Amino acid sequence: MIKAIAKPGQASRVDLPLRTLWADTLTVFWGDWLDLRVRIPQVAASGLVSPLIYILAFGLGLGSAIDQVATPSAGDTYLEFILPGMVALSSMVISFGGTTFSICGDRLFTKTFEEMLLYPVHPLALHLGKMLAGIVRGLMTASTVMLVAVLFTHKFWSFVNPLFLLVVVLNCAVFAGLGVIVGLNVKSLESVGLFNNFLIVPMSFLGGTFFDPTPLPVALKTIVYLLPLTYTTLGLRAAAYKPLADFPWYSLPVLLAGAVGLAFMGAYQFSHQQD
């Protein structure tokens, strides 16, 4: 293998493609950010309604009864148990939905998507730029849910420690990447509703947000562990309440592998996209 030797003050040949890819990614992201920055309060609050309803109904309502008969596997109360799941749920919904509708709007309504396909950038940069915008959307909403969690539990460090934030970012990357692929393939907004009803909504309830999947029967546990949200929920719950020795470290490579796999699928889709 021949390695390029860079002169002092000059980037090596190996670094140049990566720097170009990153620069192109930021260029694509900047186009979405210009639109996103004027709607920050709207985006941050858009995914807060459902988690608040679940917190009030399940955490405070049903949770008071559950706490009398059982002890949660993580956290002191059932409310504390479901709060990390609410962060996972909100970041999933907004990362997926916001990314999907953004691409659909460009493809089906404003008809500006064709212009982006003409950018002189690598298809992977197109995917990563759109995915990065989805990550930012998800983090905006997740931050509001994390604030609610801190207000309810008074445990600031539990919800803002680096490991907790890393899992949230990986979760946003997975579902933003999925949103890119769905947005590139759907033919109408009704099709987006089908993906939401048959993929996102079931995952919201089966992804370990309201229960501990460990004691489930093998058949049901297999289904639950096929869902990426399960690994996010387990990771966030452990990062918030458990010592590092009990953290499910396998959740990080699983989520990272999912994001990387979707990135290559998205790059392939962009390279063959015809609109």
Summary of the structure (lengths in Angstrom):
residues: 275
radius of gyration: 20.1
end to end distance: 41.0
largest distance: 69.4
contacts: 944
relative contact order: 0.14
helix: 78%
strand: 0%
